[in-house]
Amino acid sequence: MAGSVIHLDENAGPPSTHGLVVGVGKYPHLDGGEAPVADSDGMRQLSSPPLSARAFARWLLAEYHDPQRPLGSVSLLLSEEQPAPFVNPRTGTAHEVEVATIDNILAAVTQWYDRGDSHVDNRLVFYFCGHGISQGDDMALLAADIFADPHNPLNGALDFAGLMNGLKRCKASQQVFFLDACRSNSDVLIEASGTRFAGRTPLGAGARPLDLPRRFHIPYYATLSGDQSHARPGQVSLFTEALLKSLAGAASDDPEGDWRVNTAHLLEAIDHFMHQPCFAGMVAGVQVPAVGELPVFVLHQLAGPPVVPVYVGCDPAQDNAEAEFVCLEGGRERLRRTPNDIDDTDPESEWAIELSFGDYDFQARLGERDVRTKTITVRPVFRRVHLVKS
């Protein structure tokens, strides 16, 4: 396989699913890089995007499942401080990963477009994690070589609106985008480049041909327009971790006897995680995920029971600072939180755990005479257990 492609299954479909994953953390021309420019709009190096992009690519290859649209291909581009091969979990093959420069991204986009253009029922999945800037409806996704062109910095960026417009002519009728990037305003960059220029795209805009079925496209944004997204140094980003946890089960439902993730439930589950202090910490409720349009269709089918977040706590909450919590399944202990496990920084916080779909018994023990119990069925999106003294 050549170029950015790390997985290609010629026997998948048609129809099939084709992924393009980009993670940009090393920016040579931003603060902390080898050749920083004088004014980089306050942007610096990032450690989270390459880790996040690798995690999403692994999910596509190891977990993604849609019998109607099996995985046909995955392309991956990264810019990271210490480049390393990517090991395809399906094949065990190690691949050298192309650097996420704008030219490499544009080349990968055209190849990805062509693979999607092979059948009207194909699905395209696009993921980007790195620096992003916005102005109004325009969003620029910054490639590794942003600011390499001193005359026009945004020649090193991908115009996201232009990308979506150019994909109107692609036969693939389902197109899903995950944008794990800031949408902060940056008049300096976008206005300095002239009117309506937010980067490059290899795809010409045009109306969708009348002989093609309607296009269902959904851009999932890590944050609201004008806001910042948050990452944790050296870890997968908050939005991507919320996305992956949602795809593992929190976003699923079983109306037809199997567990499926549809596009609406996915937004609901991501939003849930981003509002939980035990998950998002100090930025809980600050970074609000959003979508553009939201047509509803099944995106992923789980291979087994869903994994669901469960929050166990006493009523009143002040008792959490002393309680020992126990989770039992079928009379057998599954998990326990002892007083030694209480978070000293927030002792009244709930006990946050993850459990598979099923029936569980929960206990809060605050001495021999104060044992509170409750039985619930754990199912998506989440379950909150309130243990009240009888």
C-alpha positions as CSV (number, residue, x, y, z in Angstrom):
1,M,0.0,0.0,0.0
2,A,1.3,3.4,-0.9
3,G,0.8,6.9,0.5
4,S,-1.4,7.4,3.5
5,V,-3.3,4.1,3.3
6,I,-2.7,1.8,6.2
7,H,-5.6,-0.6,5.4
8,L,-7.2,-1.6,2.2
9,D,-9.6,-4.5,1.8
10,E,-10.5,-5.1,-1.8
11,N,-13.1,-7.7,-0.8
12,A,-15.1,-5.3,1.3
13,G,-18.3,-4.3,-0.4
14,P,-19.5,-2.5,-2.3
15,P,-20.9,-0.8,-0.4
16,S,-18.2,-0.2,2.1
17,T,-16.8,2.4,4.6
18,H,-13.7,4.4,4.0
19,G,-11.9,6.3,6.8
20,L,-9.4,9.2,6.6
21,V,-7.8,10.0,10.0
22,V,-5.5,13.0,10.6
23,G,-3.7,14.0,13.8
24,V,-1.5,17.0,13.9
25,G,0.6,17.8,17.1
26,K,4.0,18.8,15.9
27,Y,3.9,22.2,14.2
28,P,7.4,23.4,13.2
29,H,6.3,27.0,12.7
30,L,4.4,27.5,15.9
31,D,5.8,28.3,19.4
32,G,8.0,25.5,20.5
33,G,8.8,24.3,17.0
34,E,12.1,24.3,15.1
35,A,11.3,27.4,13.1
36,P,8.6,29.4,14.9
37,V,7.2,32.6,13.2
38,A,7.0,35.8,15.2
39,D,3.2,35.9,15.5
40,S,1.6,32.4,15.6
41,D,-1.7,33.7,17.1
42,G,-0.8,32.1,20.5
43,M,-0.8,28.6,19.2
44,R,1.8,26.0,20.4
45,Q,2.7,22.4,20.0
46,L,0.2,19.7,20.9
47,S,0.8,16.2,22.3
48,S,-2.8,14.9,22.3
49,P,-3.7,14.9,18.6
50,P,-1.4,12.1,17.4
51,L,-2.5,9.9,20.3
52,S,-6.1,10.7,19.7
53,A,-5.9,10.0,15.9
54,R,-4.1,6.7,16.6
55,A,-6.8,5.7,19.0
56,F,-9.6,6.5,16.5
57,A,-7.8,4.6,13.7
58,R,-7.4,1.6,16.0
59,W,-11.1,1.8,16.8
60,L,-12.0,1.8,13.1
61,L,-9.8,-1.2,12.5
62,A,-10.5,-3.2,15.6
63,E,-14.1,-2.3,16.6
64,Y,-16.0,-0.6,13.8
65,H,-18.8,-2.9,12.5
66,D,-21.5,-2.4,10.0
67,P,-22.6,-5.5,8.1
68,Q,-24.1,-3.3,5.4
69,R,-20.9,-1.2,4.9
70,P,-17.8,-3.2,6.0
71,L,-14.6,-1.3,6.4
72,G,-12.9,-0.9,3.0
73,S,-10.0,1.3,3.8
74,V,-8.3,3.6,6.4
75,S,-5.8,6.3,5.6
76,L,-3.7,7.9,8.4
77,L,-1.6,11.0,8.5
78,L,0.2,12.2,11.7
79,S,2.6,14.9,12.8
80,E,4.2,13.9,16.1
81,E,7.2,14.8,18.1
82,Q,8.6,11.2,17.9
83,P,7.2,9.5,14.8
84,A,6.6,5.8,15.1
85,P,5.0,3.1,12.9
86,F,1.3,2.3,13.3
87,V,0.5,-1.3,13.8
88,N,-2.7,-2.4,12.1
89,P,-4.6,-4.4,14.8
90,R,-6.3,-6.5,12.1
91,T,-3.2,-7.7,10.4
92,G,-0.4,-7.0,12.8
93,T,1.4,-5.1,10.0
94,A,3.5,-2.1,11.0
95,H,3.1,0.9,8.7
96,E,5.3,4.0,8.4
97,V,2.9,7.0,8.6
98,E,3.0,9.9,6.3
99,V,3.5,13.4,7.8
100,A,0.3,15.4,7.9
101,T,1.5,18.3,5.7
102,I,-1.1,20.0,3.6
103,D,0.1,18.5,0.4
104,N,-0.2,15.0,1.9
105,I,-3.6,15.7,3.3
106,L,-4.9,17.0,0.0
107,A,-3.5,13.9,-1.8
108,A,-5.2,11.6,0.8
109,V,-8.5,13.5,0.4
110,T,-8.6,12.9,-3.4
111,Q,-7.8,9.2,-3.0
112,W,-10.4,8.9,-0.2
113,Y,-13.0,10.7,-2.4
114,D,-12.3,8.3,-5.2
115,R,-12.8,5.3,-3.0
116,G,-16.1,6.7,-1.7
117,D,-17.2,7.5,-5.2
118,S,-17.2,3.9,-6.2
119,H,-20.8,3.3,-4.9
120,V,-23.8,5.4,-3.9
121,D,-24.2,3.5,-0.6
122,N,-20.7,3.9,0.6
123,R,-19.9,5.7,3.8
124,L,-17.1,8.2,4.3
125,V,-15.6,8.9,7.8
126,F,-13.3,11.8,8.3
127,Y,-11.5,12.5,11.6
128,F,-9.2,15.5,12.4
129,C,-7.5,16.3,15.6
130,G,-5.2,19.4,15.9
131,H,-5.3,23.1,15.8
132,G,-8.4,24.7,14.2
133,I,-9.5,28.3,13.7
134,S,-12.8,29.8,12.7
135,Q,-14.5,32.9,11.5
136,G,-18.2,32.7,11.0
137,D,-19.1,29.6,9.1
138,D,-15.5,29.1,7.9
139,M,-13.2,26.7,9.6
140,A,-9.5,26.1,8.9
141,L,-7.9,22.8,10.0
142,L,-4.2,23.5,10.4
143,A,-1.8,21.1,8.8
144,A,1.7,20.5,10.1
145,D,3.2,23.2,7.8
146,I,0.9,26.0,8.7
147,F,2.9,29.3,8.4
148,A,5.4,27.6,6.0
149,D,4.3,30.1,3.3
150,P,5.1,33.6,4.7
151,H,2.9,35.2,2.0
152,N,-0.2,33.3,2.9
153,P,-0.1,31.2,6.1
154,L,-3.4,29.5,5.4
155,N,-1.9,27.7,2.4
156,G,-0.9,25.3,5.1
157,A,-4.6,24.6,6.2
158,L,-7.5,22.6,5.0
159,D,-10.7,24.5,4.3
160,F,-13.3,22.4,6.0
161,A,-16.4,24.0,4.5
162,G,-14.7,23.7,1.1
163,L,-14.1,20.0,1.8
164,M,-17.8,19.3,2.7
165,N,-18.9,21.3,-0.3
166,G,-16.6,19.4,-2.7
167,L,-17.9,16.1,-1.3
168,K,-21.4,16.9,-2.6
169,R,-20.5,15.4,-5.9
170,C,-19.1,12.2,-4.4
171,K,-21.4,9.2,-4.8
172,A,-21.0,8.1,-1.2
173,S,-24.4,9.0,0.4
174,Q,-23.3,8.9,4.0
175,Q,-20.5,11.2,5.1
176,V,-19.5,11.6,8.8
177,F,-16.9,14.1,10.1
178,F,-15.4,14.3,13.5
179,L,-13.6,17.6,14.2
180,D,-11.6,17.5,17.4
181,A,-10.2,21.0,17.2
182,C,-10.8,24.5,18.5
183,R,-13.3,26.7,16.7
184,S,-11.9,29.9,18.2
185,N,-12.1,33.1,16.2
186,S,-8.9,34.1,14.4
187,D,-9.4,37.3,12.4
188,V,-5.7,37.8,12.1
189,L,-5.2,34.6,10.1
190,I,-8.4,34.4,8.1
191,E,-8.8,38.1,7.3
192,A,-5.1,38.5,6.5
193,S,-5.5,35.9,3.8
194,G,-8.2,37.9,2.0
195,T,-11.9,37.4,1.6
196,R,-13.4,33.9,2.1
197,F,-10.1,31.9,2.3
198,A,-9.9,29.4,5.1
199,G,-7.3,27.1,3.5
200,R,-7.0,24.7,0.6
201,T,-9.1,21.9,-0.7
202,P,-8.5,19.7,-3.8
203,L,-12.2,19.4,-4.4
204,G,-14.2,21.8,-6.6
205,A,-17.6,22.8,-5.3
206,G,-20.7,21.9,-7.1
207,A,-24.3,20.7,-6.7
208,R,-25.0,17.1,-6.1
209,P,-25.9,15.4,-9.4
210,L,-29.7,14.8,-9.7
211,D,-29.2,11.1,-10.5
212,L,-27.5,10.4,-7.1
213,P,-29.5,9.7,-3.9
214,R,-29.6,12.4,-1.2
215,R,-26.4,13.0,0.7
216,F,-26.6,12.5,4.5
217,H,-23.6,14.4,6.0
218,I,-22.9,15.1,9.7
219,P,-20.1,17.2,11.1
220,Y,-19.5,16.5,14.8
221,Y,-17.6,19.4,16.3
222,A,-15.7,19.1,19.6
223,T,-17.0,22.5,20.7
224,L,-19.4,25.3,19.9
225,S,-18.5,27.8,17.3
226,G,-16.1,30.4,18.7
227,D,-15.0,28.1,21.6
228,Q,-11.9,26.2,22.4
229,S,-11.5,22.4,22.8
230,H,-9.5,21.0,25.6
231,A,-6.9,18.2,25.7
232,R,-4.8,16.6,28.4
233,P,-1.1,16.6,27.7
234,G,0.2,13.2,26.7
235,Q,-3.3,11.7,26.6
236,V,-6.2,11.2,24.2
237,S,-8.3,14.3,24.0
238,L,-11.5,14.7,26.0
239,F,-13.7,14.8,22.9
240,T,-12.1,11.7,21.3
241,E,-12.3,9.7,24.6
242,A,-15.9,10.7,24.9
243,L,-16.5,9.6,21.3
244,L,-14.8,6.2,21.8
245,K,-16.7,5.6,25.1
246,S,-19.9,6.5,23.4
247,L,-19.2,4.1,20.5
248,A,-18.4,1.3,23.1
249,G,-22.0,1.3,24.2
250,A,-23.3,4.5,25.8
251,A,-24.7,5.7,22.4
252,S,-26.3,2.4,21.6
253,D,-29.9,1.0,21.7
254,D,-31.4,-2.4,20.9
255,P,-34.7,-1.7,19.2
256,E,-34.2,-4.7,16.9
257,G,-32.6,-7.1,19.3
258,D,-29.0,-6.0,18.7
259,W,-27.0,-3.0,20.0
260,R,-26.7,-0.3,17.4
261,V,-25.3,3.2,17.5
262,N,-27.2,5.8,15.5
263,T,-26.0,9.3,14.8
264,A,-28.5,11.1,17.2
265,H,-27.7,8.8,20.2
266,L,-24.0,9.4,19.5
267,L,-24.3,13.1,20.0
268,E,-26.4,12.6,23.2
269,A,-23.8,10.2,24.7
270,I,-20.8,12.5,23.8
271,D,-22.6,15.4,25.4
272,H,-23.3,13.4,28.5
273,F,-19.6,12.5,29.0
274,M,-18.5,16.1,28.4
275,H,-20.8,17.3,31.2
276,Q,-19.5,14.9,33.9
277,P,-17.0,16.3,36.4
278,C,-15.6,12.8,36.9
279,F,-14.8,12.6,33.2
280,A,-14.1,16.2,32.1
281,G,-12.9,17.6,35.3
282,M,-12.8,21.4,35.5
283,V,-14.1,21.9,32.0
284,A,-17.2,19.8,32.5
285,G,-20.0,21.6,30.8
286,V,-17.6,24.2,29.4
287,Q,-16.7,22.4,26.2
288,V,-20.0,21.6,24.6
289,P,-20.0,19.3,21.5
290,A,-22.2,20.3,18.6
291,V,-23.2,19.2,15.1
292,G,-24.1,20.8,11.9
293,E,-26.9,18.9,10.3
294,L,-28.1,15.7,12.0
295,P,-29.8,13.1,9.8
296,V,-30.4,9.9,11.8
297,F,-28.9,6.6,10.6
298,V,-27.1,3.6,12.1
299,L,-23.4,4.2,12.2
300,H,-22.1,1.2,14.1
301,Q,-23.2,-2.1,15.5
302,L,-21.7,-3.6,18.7
303,A,-20.3,-7.1,18.7
304,G,-21.5,-7.7,22.2
305,P,-23.3,-6.0,25.1
306,P,-22.7,-2.3,25.6
307,V,-20.5,-0.8,28.2
308,V,-22.3,1.9,30.1
309,P,-21.2,4.6,32.6
310,V,-22.8,4.2,36.0
311,Y,-22.7,6.8,38.8
312,V,-23.3,5.5,42.4
313,G,-23.9,7.9,45.3
314,C,-25.7,8.4,48.5
315,D,-28.6,10.7,49.2
316,P,-27.6,13.1,50.8
317,A,-24.3,13.4,48.9
318,Q,-22.3,14.3,52.0
319,D,-22.5,10.6,53.0
320,N,-20.4,9.7,49.9
321,A,-17.4,10.9,52.0
322,E,-17.8,8.0,54.3
323,A,-19.6,5.3,52.4
324,E,-18.1,2.0,51.2
325,F,-19.8,1.1,47.8
326,V,-20.3,-2.4,46.5
327,C,-21.6,-3.6,43.1
328,L,-22.8,-7.2,42.8
329,E,-24.0,-9.2,39.8
330,G,-25.9,-12.4,40.4
331,G,-25.0,-12.2,44.1
332,R,-21.3,-12.0,43.4
333,E,-19.2,-9.0,44.0
334,R,-18.0,-7.2,40.9
335,L,-16.6,-4.0,42.1
336,R,-15.9,-2.2,45.4
337,R,-15.0,1.3,46.5
338,T,-13.5,1.4,50.0
339,P,-13.0,4.5,52.1
340,N,-9.4,4.4,51.1
341,D,-10.4,5.0,47.5
342,I,-12.3,8.2,48.2
343,D,-11.1,11.2,46.3
344,D,-9.6,13.6,48.9
345,T,-10.0,16.5,46.5
346,D,-13.8,15.9,46.1
347,P,-14.9,13.4,48.8
348,E,-18.6,13.9,48.1
349,S,-18.3,12.9,44.5
350,E,-20.2,9.9,43.1
351,W,-18.5,6.5,42.5
352,A,-18.1,6.5,38.7
353,I,-17.8,3.0,37.1
354,E,-18.5,1.3,33.8
355,L,-20.6,-1.9,33.5
356,S,-22.0,-4.1,30.8
357,F,-25.7,-4.2,30.1
358,G,-27.5,-6.2,32.8
359,D,-29.0,-6.3,36.3
360,Y,-26.9,-5.3,39.3
361,D,-27.3,-4.8,43.0
362,F,-25.6,-1.8,44.6
363,Q,-24.9,-1.2,48.3
364,A,-23.7,1.7,50.4
365,R,-22.3,0.7,53.7
366,L,-22.0,3.4,56.5
367,G,-21.7,1.2,59.5
368,E,-23.4,-2.1,60.6
369,R,-26.8,-0.5,60.9
370,D,-26.7,1.7,57.8
371,V,-26.6,-0.5,54.7
372,R,-28.5,0.9,51.7
373,T,-29.3,-1.2,48.7
374,K,-30.8,-0.9,45.3
375,T,-31.2,-3.1,42.2
376,I,-31.2,-1.5,38.7
377,T,-30.9,-2.6,35.1
378,V,-27.8,-1.0,33.6
379,R,-28.4,0.2,30.0
380,P,-27.4,3.1,27.8
381,V,-27.0,6.1,27.9
382,F,-26.0,6.0,31.6
383,R,-27.4,5.0,34.9
384,R,-27.3,7.0,38.2
385,V,-27.9,5.1,41.4
386,H,-29.2,7.0,44.5
387,L,-28.8,5.1,47.7
388,V,-31.2,6.5,50.3
389,K,-31.3,5.6,54.0
390,S,-34.5,3.7,54.8
